[in-house]
């Protein structure tokens, strides 16, 4: 909703500018977005590395977007058209390196926000194999998960040593540790390089065992966000969390603390099936975790 409002303000200031939406938030509502908000010109569905350049090339040549895979767009008469899906990239190593020189420096953003934090995102992997009812990310990626090759991921984290204002790396893949061999290999590579730069991840707590958390701590991993959602098993089942038998938030908190890693517990309050008792269980979990480690 905030992006829609920003786009409307941009349209009022610059009537001729083209406005394209993308990302998981548009999944399943791309046609509705164009039908409802006439200041949005198109939606690039799925990955944008191939779709957006082709889209811009068409507009630059004065042509429409007919036949551009992965695009939903509006014709001159207002008709909304949805082109076929575009295949996902077979190998994330095909993605071009970051073009940070085209952006203002990170320090400029920090001056605007007033924050001292230098958390810098790294596109460490894409996708989620799960299908939780409250989230579109799994469907956006066709319930498929891919990781950036280990050597390239380590290179991209270490490149931040030379980026002014960068203090830590945020590995944005939602499922760090789902490919356990990849996660361990990354940790081993960072340890081999001297663990030169701190990094944090997002993960399911049933993917990170004690051995992997120990390796993460030695490799520079300092924080991990766990999608806990609820402390009640019935609520988790109702939202299709598909938690394994080893699902134990407090054990994950304790293991993180033992390895110098700060756990972030992400909860969704008000999920279907949550009453006062279930809510109290989640709040109690937060209180108990706070007694064990410096949780967020």
N, C-alpha and C positions, 0 to 999 in steps of 0.2 A: 504493500500500500504506500509506503514512503517513497519508493521508486516511481510509482505512478504519479504521485503528487509533484515530485521533482521534475519529472518529464513534462508535466503540464506547464510548470513555470518556465522551463526551457523553451517550450513551444511558443509561449506568450512573448518571450524576449527575442527569439530567433525563429520566426515563422517558417523559414525555408530549410531549417536544419532537419536532417533525417534522424529518427530515433528508433533504435533497435534494442529489444530486450532479449535476455538470455538467462541461463542458469536454472537450477532445480526448481526455483519458485514458479517458473512458467509451465512446469510439467502438467499436462492435462488441461491447462486453461489458456493455451496459446490463442485459440480461436476466439474464446470469450473476451480476452484482453483487447483484441483488435475490434471486436464488435461493440464493446462497451466504451472504449477510450479511443476516440478518433485521432488523438495526438500521437499515438504509437503507430509507427509505420510497418514494423515487422517484428517477428520473433525468430531468433536463431536457436533452434532446438538442438540439444545434445552438445557435443564438442564444437568449438567455434574455429579451430585452427584452419580448417579448409573451407568451412561454410562462409565465414565473415569476409575473407578476401574475395571469394567469388561473388558474394552479395555486393560488396563495394565496387567491384569491377563492373558489374551490370549497371549499377546506378551511375558510375562515372562515365559510362558509355551512353547514358540516356535511355537505357533499356529497362524493361520490367524484370521481375524475379521469377518468371515462369521457368520451371525445370531446375531451379537451384535446390538441390537436395538439402533437407533439414531446415527449410524456411517456411514460415507461415506469413502471408503478406496480404495487403489490401490493394485491389485493383482501383483504377481511377473512378469507377462507378460505385465504389464502396464494397464490392463483393470480396469476401475474405476467402483466400485460397490457401490450401495446405499441401505443400509439395511432399513427395516421399521422404522417409527418414534417410539420413546419411549413415553409412556404416561407421562404427567406432574405429579409432586408430588401432592398428594391430600391435604397435610397439610404441610405448611412450617415449622411447629414445628418439622418435621422429620429431618430437616437439622442438621447436626452435628455442634457443637459449633466451633468457630474459633480456628485454630491451630497456633496462632501467635508465639508460641515458636519455630516453624519450620522456621521462617523468621528472617532476621537481625532485630534489634530493629528499631523502627520508627526514632529514633534520627540518625541512620546511614544514612537513606535515606535523612534526612533533611541536613546532612552535605554535601552530594553529590549535592543536588539541591541548597543549599545556602539559602533556604527559612526558615523564622521563623514560618510560618503558621503550625499548627498541625492538619489540617483538616483530619479526619479519617473516612473512609467509613463504613457504616452499611447496610447490606442487609435487608432493612426494609420491602420490598415487591417486587413483581415481576409482570411485565406485564402492558399492556395498552389496553384498550378496543376500542381505536380509530384506525383509519387507514389513517393518513395523508400521502399524496402521496410522501413526501420527506423522510419518515422514515420507517425503517423496524421493529422497536421494537414491534409494535402491531401485525404484522404477525409472528414474532419470537415467541411470547407468545400465538399465536392463538386467539388474541384479547380477552384475559382473564386476569383479574387482581386479584392478591391475596396479602394479607398482613400478616406480621409476627404477632402472637398473642401479645396483648398489653403488658402483664406482661413481656414476653420475650424481647420485643423490649425495654422496659424501663430498664430491667436488662442489656442489651447489651450496651445501651448508658451509663449507670452508671458505667459499668466495665471500661470505658475509664478513669475514675478518677484515676485508678491505672496503666495506661499505660504511661510510660515515653515518653514525647514528644507530647502526644495527648492534644489538646486544645479545639477542638470542633468536633462534630459528623456530618457527612454528611449522611442523610437518603436517600439512593439511589433510592428508588421507584419513578418512573416517575409520579405517580398520587396520591400524598399525598392529602387527602381530598376527593377523589372520593368516598371512603367509609367514609362518614362523621361521622357516629357513632364511627368507629374505631379511626379516627383522634381526636375526642373530648375525647374519653376515654383515649387515650394516653396522651393528654395534662393534663387531670385531674389527671392521675397517676403520671406524672412528677411533677405537682404542689404539690401533696400529699407528694412526696419525697423531697420537698423543692427546686425544679427546680435546681438541683445541677450541671448540665453540659449543656453548650450551644449546640444547634443543628440547622441545616438548612435542607431545603427540596426542592424538585422540584414539581411543581403543575401547573394545568391549573387555570387561574385566575377566571374562572366561577365556580370553585369548592370551593373557599375560601371566605366565606361571612364575614361580620364584626364580628359576634359573634365568629367564629372559629379563625379569626386572633387575636382577643383580647385574647382568651385562649392560642394561640400559644405564644404570647408575654409574658404572665405570666408564661408559662411553660419552658421558656428557648429558644424558637425559636427566632433566631436573623436575619435570612436571608432566602429568598425564591426566587427560580428561576422560572419565568413565561415564558412559551413558547408562546410569543406574535406573532412571525413570521413576521407579517406585520400589519400596521395600516389601511390598506385598506380592506374593507369588501369583495370586489370582488376578491382580491388576496387570501384571506382566503377561500372563497368558492371554488375557482379554485383548491386549494390544499387539499380539503376535510377536513378542520380543524373542521368542524361541531361546530362552535362557537354558544353558546346559545344567547338568546336575551339579557341577562345580561352582555354580553362580553363588558367590559369597562376598558381598561388598566389604564387610569388615575385615575379612582375611586379605582382600586386595589392599585395603588401607594400611593394614599392619605390615604387609610385605613392602609396600611403597616406602613407609616410614623407615623400615629397616635398611633400605638401600638409598636413603637420602633423596627420595623423589616425593614431591608434593602432589597429592591426589586432588583432583577437582571432581566433585560428585555432581553430575548433571541430572536434575530431577524435573519431571513434567507433572505438576500438580493439577488435579482435576481431570485425570484420565477417566474414561468410562469405567464404571464399577468401583470408583474410589469414593468411599464414605468417610465418616469421621474416624473410624477405627483404622482404616488403611492410611489415611493422611497422617494420623498420629504415629504410625509405624515408620513412615518416611522421615518425619521430623525427629523421632527418637534416633533413627539411624544417623542423621546429621549430628545430633548432640553427642552420641557415642563416638563417632568418628573424630569429632573435634577434640575429644579427650586423648586420642591416640596420636594424632598427627596434625600439623598445621593445614588442615584441609581448606579448600575453597568451596 
